[in-house]
Structure formats: structure tokens, C-alpha cells
Amino acid sequence: MNWSQDIRTQLNIILGISALRMDDKNINSDLKEDIKNIKNAGEILLGLFNDLLDVSQTDQKHHIYTELEYADLSAKKALVVDDYQANLDVASRMLSKYKMHVDCVTNGQAAIDLIKRKDPLYDIIFMDYMMSEMDGIQTTQAIRKLDSEYARTIPIISLTATVLPGSEKLFLDNGFNAFLPKPISILQLDLIIKKWVITEPEDKPLIFEFNPDKQKIDAYLSRIPNGQNFPSEMKIDTGMELYAGDVDIYLYAVHSFIRNINESMEKLATVTEDTLPDYAVNIHAVKSMAAAIGAENMRFAASELESLSKAGSLNEVTEKNPVFLNLAKILVAEIKKWLEITDTE
């Protein structure tokens, strides 16, 4: 596999140069922190790549899929916990492809109250990690402490847009069974469902590679005359890849974004020293919303503001926030124009 060696070589170059620069005494502390983050990201990528390569080498039943086959799980029930409606919308739409019954709640206490019931209601819980008031870890710990075998053993999957070295250990140590990065990829969701809901034997093939139906995506893109109305700030292929080329899920995610983004922006309109922690939670959620539709520029801008707010850099946040809000306003207007065309064709 020459391609695998090429990828490993490039990742190891990144890690090697990062390590050397970390030891350079002439580099200031801020730049070293950036280099450290690059090194950590490289380590995560190398680890993920090695895991995937191990599967491909040991699992002779591996397939490359052009169409994701959804299992019929109409007898199963899932609970999704997230304090942002757009995230609930997308997750429930993806799970509906399996014909699962899906309940959604917007806070940790509501989830705890549902699990307190004597009869098991759900086969799996998807729990947002960063929520206001009671976060995902606090909620999961409270569920695990409930006096029932059901509460102690039900699979709980963390949903997080922040994946750092040690993230998996953090979640496993606090009662989660696994975690899904946001924006949720339906291929990664399928792996979780196979392991924790269907509980397929380990010798069954895992889907980890998807060969998208290019004709389907091209046909979808062709619905936009000359691309004149397609939002320039969005990458439709990036968004579509999350959903394995499923146009229905992607369009649903875009519609949900439009329904919910104004309320989300209102929460970001004013930021003070006292509200900076809440701002960090809210901008984190907006980052996930943007990523779910391929709005990459908005996603990156939100990510920068999230980092600044978590670092307590109020002055920089107040300086950059109006620019971000204006970016979002322009994007929403472009998406609405685009939907007017696509929804009527």
C-alpha cells in the first residue's frame, strides 16, 4: 500500500518538525502553543489512520460502499440530548433513516427524568458534551448513579465538536461508552449503531470507507443554474460527504440551520465579562451548525471566537464578534435565495 506509506510519511514530517520547533528557544510562547496544537492534531490523525489501516488489513470482508444500507431498527428507541434545536434536528433525521423512534430533549435534567422511569425506554443515548447549566459529563454521571441496571448499562455516546488528545479517555472515564465528533458523519454514526444497538459480532465487516455517487452529487449541483445562486461561502461537497451523499439529510440540515440560526445569533449579540462563559458555549454550538452544512468560513470564524472566549480574551471577542455576526447575516440571506430555487424545482 504505497499510498498508506505516503500518508504516514507526511504526517510524521509534521510531527517531527513540530517537535523540533517546540524545542526552539527563539520561538515565543504563543507560537509554541500553536505548534503544540498542530502536533496534537497530527498525532490524532496518525492514530486514526493507523486504526483504519489495521481494519483494512485484518478484515478481509471490508467493502467500499457506494450506497449506505440502513438497517431496519423500527423496534429500537434512541434519546438525543442537546441544547440546540438544529443539532437535534440533524441527529434525529439521521437516526430516522434506520426507522428508529427518536426522542429529543434540550437539557440534562430532562434526560435524567426520562431514564428514572422503571421500564427501559431507550436502547441508546446520544449526549451533547457542551451544554449550558448541566453539561454532558455531569448528566451522564447522574444517570450512571441511578439505582437501576438499565441506567448503569445503557450505551451513552458523547457528541462533541472538540476532539483533543485524551478526549476518548475523558469520556470513557466519566461513564460514556464512546464518542462521535461533530459534525456527525453518518458513516461514523453507522459504526456506533452497529456496535451498540445492533451489537454485530466483531467478525462482521465495518463500513469505514465511502465512495460517493458522484453522479448524484453532480445532479444535485446542476439544480443550481450556473451556480449563480449557490452560496459562495458554502462547500456543498463537504456537507454532502457527512451524509454519504444523502440529499434528503443535507437539505434537511440546511433548512434546520435557517430555522434556528437567528435565535442562535441573538444569544451572541452581546458579550460581557460576565456572559463570556455562556458566549463560549453558544459559539461552540453555532460552529457545529455551520459545519453540518459545509459553511466552512463561518465554522472557522466561530472556532476562532470559541478559542478566544475560552481564553478569556474579551477585548478580542468584542472586536471580532460584529464581523462574525455580519458574516452570518450575509450567509443566511444567500442560503434563503438558494433554497427558494431548489425547493421549487
Buried (B, 14 or more C-beta within 10 A) or exposed (E): EEEBEEBBEEBEEBBEBBEEBEEEEEEEEEEBEEBEBBBBBBBBBBEEBEEBBEBBEEBEEBEEBEEBEBBEBEEBBBBBBBBBBBBBBBBBBBBBBBEBBBBBBBBBEBBBEBBEEEEBBBBBBBBBBBBBEBBBBBBBBBBBEEEBEBBEEBBBBBBBBBBEEEBBEBBEEBBBBBBBBBBBBBBBBBBBBBBBBBEEEEEEBBBBEBEBBEEBBEEBEEEBEEEEBBBEBBBBEBBBBBBBBBBEBBBBBBBBBBEBBEEBBEBBEEBEEEBBEBBBBBBBBBBBBBBBBBBBBBBEBBBBBBBBBBEEBBEBBBEBBEEBBEBBEBBBEBBEEBBEBBEEE
